[in-house]
Structure formats: C-alpha cells, structure tokens
Amino acid sequence: MEYQLLHTSTNTKGRAGILKTPHGEIETPMFMPVGTAGSVKGVHVKELKEDIKAQIILGNTYHLYLRPGIEIIEKAGGLHKFNGWDKPILTDSGGFQVFSLGDIRKLTEEGVKFQSHIDGSFHMFTPENSIDIQRSIGADIIMAFDECTPGDADFAYAKKSLDLTQKWLDRCITHFANTTPKYGYEQSLFPIVQGCVYPELRKNAANHVKQYQSDGYAIGGLAVGEEETTMYEMIEVVNDILPEDKPRYLMGVGTPINILEAIDRGVDMFDCVMPTRNGRNGMLFTKEGTINIRNKKWEDDFTPVDPDGTSYVDHAYSRAYLRHLIISKEMLGAQIASIHNLAFYIWLTGEARRQILKNNYASWKAKMVNRLNKKL
C-alpha cells in the first residue's frame, strides 16, 4: 500500500491525499460505510458504487468469524469474492466488539475469552489469531488487536490497558511478519493508538506505534463517552506525533461535525454506523441540517430530502413519501434513508477534499458546521 500526501490546507491541518491499495486507489479524506457482517445493511453493491460512490467498505472480524465463519470465507476466496465488492476493504480486529460484550468475556495477557452472542459458545481472540482471521478474510487493510479503553476510565486503568495493547501490538507485528497473504495480494497492518483521555498516555502510544513504520495508523478509543472537546484534544496530541507521510484513521467517529473537526486536525480516514443506524430510525443528514423525518411537519412536504443535494441524492423520493415509508416500517424506507445518509457522508468528505485543495477549508468548514448544527 502507498500513500501520497498531495496538499495540506492553508491555516488548518486538513490533508488531501491518495491511498493506493491492491483493489484500487482511494482519495482522502474519505468515509467508509460499515459492512459489519460483510454487507452494508440494506444496501446493494451496485448502490454502494453508483449512488453512494463508496471507495472502500469496512468488515467486522468478530461478526464474520462467528458467521458465516472463516472456513466459508476462505472457500469463497476471501471476502471480496464472497460479497462481490471488488474495491478496497478494511477490517477491524474484533477487539471493540469483544470488549463491548462486558460480562461474557474474560481478559488476560494472552488474549480475550468470550461467549458468542449468537449461541453462547466460547471462543478466544489473541493478537496472533486476530491476524490469522484477517488474513483469511483478505482485507486490504487490517487492524492490530487492542483493548478499547472506556472514555471514563481512570488513569491507572488506562495505563494498564495501554500497556496490554502495546504488548499485543508487538505480538501482532511479529505474527504479521511471519505470515503471508492468502489471495495473491499484499495486506497492510495498522497499529491502533490508545491512551484514553490522558495526553501523557496518548503521546506514549503514538511514539510506540511510530517506531514500526507501518503503512498507516489508527486512533482508537475515542467517541466512547468523553467530551467532544477532549476527543479533539486527543486527536491533536496524537497527530502531532504520527508521521505526516502516512494515513491516519479515526475509528468509529462520528457525526458530520466530528468528521469536519477531525479533518481540520489532520485525520484522513473515517468509519461510523451513524449514517445507516440513524437513517433506519428516521434521522437524515442534509447540507442545511438534520431532519427527523418522523415529524408530522414532513407529512405533506413533497420536496426532495435535500433539495440542494443534486450531487449525492436521488430526487425521485420526497420527504412526505420517505416519512410514510418510515412510519409504516416499510423496508424500502430504511434503505432509502441509509443510502441518502451514506451518500451525504461521502459527499461531505469529498467536498472537504476539494476545499482543502483550493486552500478554502477553514472558511468552508465554519459555514458547514453552522449549518449542520441546525435541526430542521
């Protein structure tokens, strides 16, 4: 994998670049739709490519490991062949999902023993088999196994957690170097910077991952309960240390405003379930603010969801019609809302890139944040 930094915007740290992977080039900043179980909920590959214009999608190691299982994915020839998506894929390590299981998992220095949420069976994730599973899935970009520290953890717990993540990273790096890809193309391993809300720990973590000279770096453990201002502070602390010539991936973040603020601070890659999850529940993102399509005020509004959204939304559906579908719990309503929101997120990061290249990011971002704060 190769990253080319093309331009940094005047008066911000916003960056425009190109990420070259075995399954195609990606323009950054960029947003990845989340395809938890190998699919983006309710969205066809054709829609991802043509309507949403996604450049890359994310798959989830924990869910794919449990179902359909690695044996099936290997028989298919990897996730690209299994789900029909021939562009880049990124997989997380499974760590976040395992740690979110709470009482049905047990953490040790060796790894994490957990119970399946599907049938209660016991399984073990270690740094080594997380790499093996991601090798079998065949993603272009894979993640190191880590512990996602809660945002409200005290310093002592956060330090202990980071120590464990760093030991696990060393094992991930070693095992990655001692194994080979399974489908005839190279994979890239991104370390994850943890450290909770403590600048000292974040600096320690960023310097630790930097030594490996990886193809890219992820920032984890944010948007997990801490204040937004604290999240932005941690991004700044980390990006002041991470190499400028490598991509930076902020995991699981966030709202459109979060994304614009993170781009301002030098982040290149994003993923989040918010566009699809919120869309299924009737929350729509537009250039002028957020719409709760369930509200009665949209009942006889026959204008498009985002009248100014010609670059990313299908004008065949009105607000009134989409409200009817959502209220009626029709599957099509969730599909349209998901496609709309994903297309908006990808338009937003694409427009951010265009503004960076024009040295206009700071003023454009200020206007967009003001609009996006509104509830219509």
C-alpha positions in Angstrom: 0.0 0.0 0.0 1.2 3.5 -0.8 0.0 6.9 0.5 0.7 10.1 -1.4 0.1 13.4 0.5 -0.9 15.9 -2.1 -1.7 19.0 -0.2 -2.3 20.5 3.3 -4.8 23.3 3.5 -3.7 26.8 4.5 -4.5 27.7 8.2 -5.5 24.1 9.0 -4.0 20.7 9.2 -6.6 19.3 6.7 -4.9 17.0 4.2 -5.8 15.7 0.7 -4.1 12.6 -0.5 -4.3 9.3 -2.4 -4.2 5.9 -0.9 -3.2 3.1 -3.3 -4.3 -0.4 -2.4 -4.4 -3.7 -4.2 -8.1 -3.2 -5.0 -7.8 0.4 -6.2 -7.0 4.0 -5.3 -8.8 6.0 -2.6 -9.0 9.7 -2.4 -8.6 11.1 1.1 -10.2 12.4 3.3 -12.7 9.6 3.0 -15.5 7.8 4.8 -16.0 4.1 4.9 -19.6 2.6 5.1 -19.7 -0.1 7.8 -20.4 -3.6 6.4 -20.5 -5.4 9.7 -21.3 -8.9 8.5 -19.9 -8.5 5.0 -22.7 -6.2 3.8 -23.7 -2.6 4.4 -27.2 -3.1 5.9 -29.9 -2.8 3.2 -27.6 -1.6 0.5 -26.6 -3.4 -2.7 -23.0 -3.3 -4.0 -24.4 -1.6 -7.1 -25.9 1.2 -4.9 -22.6 1.5 -3.0 -20.7 2.1 -6.2 -23.2 4.1 -8.3 -25.4 6.0 -5.9 -23.3 6.3 -2.8 -19.9 6.3 -4.6 -18.1 4.5 -1.8 -14.4 3.9 -2.3 -13.9 1.4 0.4 -16.1 -0.5 3.0 -15.4 -1.9 6.4 -15.9 -5.5 7.6 -16.1 -6.7 11.1 -13.7 -9.5 12.2 -15.8 -10.6 15.2 -19.1 -11.0 13.3 -17.5 -12.6 10.2 -15.6 -15.0 12.4 -18.8 -16.2 14.1 -21.0 -16.1 11.0 -20.5 -17.3 8.2 -17.2 -18.5 9.7 -13.7 -18.3 8.3 -13.9 -21.7 6.5 -16.7 -20.4 4.3 -14.9 -17.1 3.5 -11.7 -19.0 2.6 -13.7 -21.4 0.3 -15.1 -18.3 -1.4 -11.7 -16.9 -2.0 -11.9 -14.1 0.6 -14.4 -11.5 1.4 -14.1 -9.7 -1.9 -15.2 -12.8 -3.8 -17.8 -13.7 -1.1 -19.7 -10.4 -1.1 -19.0 -9.2 -4.7 -17.2 -6.0 -3.6 -14.1 -5.6 -5.8 -12.9 -2.4 -4.3 -10.8 -2.0 -1.1 -11.9 -3.4 2.2 -10.7 -2.7 5.8 -11.3 -5.0 8.7 -11.2 -4.1 12.4 -9.5 -6.6 14.7 -12.6 -7.7 16.6 -11.3 -6.0 19.8 -14.0 -3.4 20.2 -16.9 -5.9 19.8 -15.3 -8.4 22.2 -14.7 -5.7 24.8 -18.3 -4.4 24.4 -19.6 -7.9 25.5 -19.0 -7.0 29.1 -19.7 -9.9 31.4 -19.5 -12.6 28.8 -15.8 -12.1 28.1 -12.6 -12.5 30.2 -9.5 -10.5 29.6 -6.0 -11.9 30.2 -2.5 -11.1 28.9 -2.8 -14.0 26.4 -6.0 -12.6 24.9 -9.7 -12.5 25.4 -12.0 -15.4 26.0 -15.6 -14.6 25.1 -19.0 -16.1 24.5 -20.7 -15.8 21.2 -23.8 -13.5 21.3 -25.3 -16.0 18.8 -25.2 -19.3 20.6 -23.2 -18.8 23.8 -20.3 -20.9 22.6 -16.8 -20.0 23.9 -14.0 -18.6 21.8 -10.6 -17.0 22.2 -9.2 -14.0 20.4 -5.4 -13.4 20.7 -3.2 -11.0 18.8 -2.0 -13.9 16.7 -5.3 -15.4 15.7 -6.8 -12.0 15.1 -4.1 -11.6 12.4 -4.8 -15.1 11.1 -8.6 -14.4 10.8 -8.0 -11.1 9.0 -5.6 -12.8 6.6 -8.4 -15.3 5.8 -10.9 -12.5 5.3 -8.5 -10.9 2.9 -9.0 -7.2 3.7 -6.6 -4.8 2.1 -6.1 -3.0 5.4 -6.2 -4.9 8.7 -6.1 -3.7 12.4 -3.9 -4.7 15.3 -5.7 -6.4 18.2 -6.2 -3.9 21.1 -8.3 -3.1 24.1 -10.6 -0.2 23.6 -10.4 1.7 26.9 -13.7 3.2 28.2 -13.8 7.0 27.9 -14.4 7.3 31.7 -11.5 5.1 32.8 -9.2 6.4 35.5 -5.5 6.9 34.8 -4.4 3.7 36.5 -6.8 1.6 34.4 -6.0 3.4 31.2 -2.2 2.9 31.7 -2.7 -0.8 32.4 -4.9 -1.1 29.4 -2.4 0.7 27.2 0.5 -1.5 28.4 -1.5 -4.5 27.4 -2.4 -3.0 24.0 1.3 -2.3 23.3 2.3 -5.8 24.3 -0.4 -7.2 22.0 0.8 -4.9 19.2 4.3 -6.2 19.4 2.9 -9.7 19.0 0.7 -8.6 16.1 3.6 -7.1 14.3 5.7 -10.2 14.8 3.0 -12.6 13.7 2.1 -10.4 10.7 5.7 -10.5 9.5 5.8 -14.3 9.9 2.6 -15.0 7.9 1.7 -14.4 4.3 -1.4 -13.2 2.4 -3.7 -15.9 1.2 -5.1 -14.5 -2.0 -2.2 -13.2 -4.1 -2.1 -9.5 -2.9 -0.4 -7.7 -0.1 -2.2 -6.6 3.1 -1.3 -3.6 5.3 -1.4 -3.7 9.1 -2.3 -0.5 11.0 -1.4 -0.2 14.7 -4.0 1.5 16.9 -3.2 4.4 19.3 -5.0 4.1 22.6 -4.5 6.0 25.9 -8.0 7.1 26.8 -8.3 10.9 27.6 -4.8 11.3 29.1 -2.3 13.3 26.9 0.7 11.6 28.5 -0.6 8.1 27.6 -1.6 9.2 24.1 1.9 10.6 23.5 3.4 7.4 24.8 1.1 5.3 22.5 1.8 7.5 19.4 5.5 7.2 19.9 5.3 3.5 20.4 3.4 2.8 17.2 5.5 5.2 15.2 8.6 3.0 15.6 7.1 0.3 13.4 7.0 2.4 10.3 3.6 0.9 9.3 1.7 1.7 6.2 -0.8 3.7 8.3 -2.0 4.4 11.8 -5.4 4.2 13.6 -6.6 6.3 16.5 -8.9 4.3 18.7 -10.8 4.7 22.0 -12.5 8.0 21.2 -16.2 8.9 21.0 -16.7 6.3 23.8 -18.1 8.7 26.4 -15.7 11.5 26.7 -16.4 15.2 25.9 -16.1 16.2 22.3 -13.5 18.9 23.2 -11.4 16.2 24.9 -11.7 14.0 21.8 -10.4 16.8 19.6 -7.6 17.5 22.1 -6.5 13.8 21.9 -6.5 13.9 18.1 -4.3 16.9 18.1 -1.9 15.3 20.6 -1.6 12.1 18.5 -1.4 13.7 15.1 1.5 16.0 16.3 3.5 12.8 16.6 2.3 10.4 13.9 4.2 10.6 10.6 2.9 13.1 8.1 3.5 10.9 5.1 1.2 8.1 6.3 -2.6 8.0 6.5 -4.4 8.4 9.9 -7.6 6.6 10.6 -10.0 7.8 13.4 -12.0 4.7 14.3 -15.8 4.8 14.8 -16.3 8.6 14.5 -18.8 10.1 14.2 -21.2 13.0 13.5 -20.7 15.1 10.4 -19.4 17.9 12.6 -17.0 15.5 14.3 -15.6 14.4 11.0 -15.1 18.0 9.8 -13.3 18.9 13.0 -11.1 15.8 12.8 -10.2 16.6 9.2 -9.2 20.0 10.4 -6.8 18.3 12.8 -5.2 16.1 10.2 -7.3 12.9 10.0 -7.7 11.1 6.7 -10.0 8.1 7.2 -13.3 7.6 9.0 -16.0 5.0 9.6 -19.2 5.0 11.7 -22.5 3.2 11.9 -24.4 6.5 12.4 -25.5 7.1 8.8 -27.2 3.7 8.5 -28.3 3.3 12.1 -29.7 6.8 12.4 -31.2 6.5 8.9 -33.2 3.4 9.8 -34.6 5.4 12.7 -35.7 8.3 10.6 -32.8 10.8 11.1 -31.5 12.3 7.9 -28.4 14.4 7.3 -28.6 17.3 4.8 -26.5 20.3 3.8 -28.9 22.5 5.8 -29.1 20.5 9.0 -30.7 17.3 10.4 -34.2 16.1 9.7 -36.3 13.9 11.9 -38.4 12.5 9.1 -41.0 11.1 11.6 -42.1 14.6 12.5 -45.6 15.5 11.2 -44.3 18.6 9.6 -43.0 16.5 6.7 -46.3 14.7 6.1 -47.2 16.8 3.0 -43.7 18.1 2.1 -43.2 16.8 -1.5 -39.8 18.3 -2.0 -36.6 16.1 -2.1 -35.0 15.2 1.2 -32.1 17.6 0.4 -33.2 20.0 -2.4 -29.6 21.2 -2.8 -28.2 17.6 -2.8 -28.0 17.0 -6.6 -24.5 15.7 -6.2 -25.4 12.8 -3.9 -29.2 12.1 -3.5 -31.9 10.6 -5.7 -34.6 13.2 -6.2 -37.2 10.6 -7.0 -38.3 10.4 -3.4 -40.0 13.2 -1.5 -39.8 13.9 2.3 -43.5 13.0 2.5 -43.0 9.7 0.8 -40.0 8.8 2.9 -41.9 9.7 6.1 -44.7 7.5 5.0 -42.3 4.5 4.5 -40.5 5.0 7.8 -43.7 5.4 9.8 -45.2 2.3 8.0 -42.0 0.4 8.8 -41.5 -0.5 5.2 -38.1 -1.9 4.4 -37.7 0.5 1.5 -37.8 3.5 3.9 -34.8 2.2 5.8 -33.0 1.5 2.5 -33.6 5.0 1.1 -32.6 6.7 4.3 -29.4 4.6 4.6 -28.4 5.3 1.0 -29.1 9.0 1.5 -27.1 9.3 4.7 -24.1 7.3 3.4 -24.1 9.4 0.2 -24.2 12.6 2.3 -21.2 11.5 4.4 -19.2 10.6 1.3 -20.2 13.8 -0.4 -19.1 15.7 2.8 -15.6 14.1 2.9 -15.2 14.5 -0.8 -16.2 18.2 -0.6 -13.8 18.7 2.3 -11.1 17.3 0.0 -12.0 19.7 -2.8 -11.9 22.7 -0.3 -8.5 21.6 1.0 -7.1 21.5 -2.5 -8.5 25.1 -3.0 -7.0 26.3 0.3 -10.5 27.2 1.4 -11.1 24.5 4.1 -11.2 26.8 7.1 -13.9 29.2 5.9 -15.9 26.4 4.2 -15.8 24.3 7.4 -17.0 27.2 9.6 -20.1 27.6 7.3 -20.8 23.9 7.2 -20.6 23.5 11.0 -23.0 26.3 11.4 -25.5 24.7 9.0 -25.1 21.1 10.3 -25.8 22.3 13.9 -29.4 23.1 12.8 -32.4 20.8 13.4 -34.9 21.4 10.5 
